[in-house]
């Protein structure tokens, strides 16, 4: 029993730290979307309609999602939204890597792009785990937002 209690305590602490890290990263990304949309426009696939407006709205959503992730009543929804968002921006990350687009402050080698593309599923898991949507690798699945 002590082991299960320790695991729960460790999991709660890990989730809290992961939640704050993710919130800070997404808030920073949101600010970047608003402050430097031209940099993100360069990696946005051409099939995205109204790309400047999409970049602006996603910036606002990232900031709102970061706040929601830290709010108990909205956490589950923020985790699901961030996981979906990470999946949906994968094509932009692929375009950035394949087209060799240089963005100031970011490396343009495969030493950067390879791990970034490979870690996208980890970001999806991270969003779901820190928002308490899933408990994997412990296999318990939550059915919906806490009420």
Secondary structure, DSSP 8 states (H G I E B T S, - for coil): -HHHHHHHHHHHHHHHHHHHHHHHHHHHHHHHHHH-HHHHHTTS-TTSTTHHHHHHHHHHHHHHHHHHHTSTTTHHHHHHHHHHHHHHTHHHHHHHHHTT---TTS--SHHHHHHHHHTHHHHHHHHHHHTTSB-TTS--B--S---
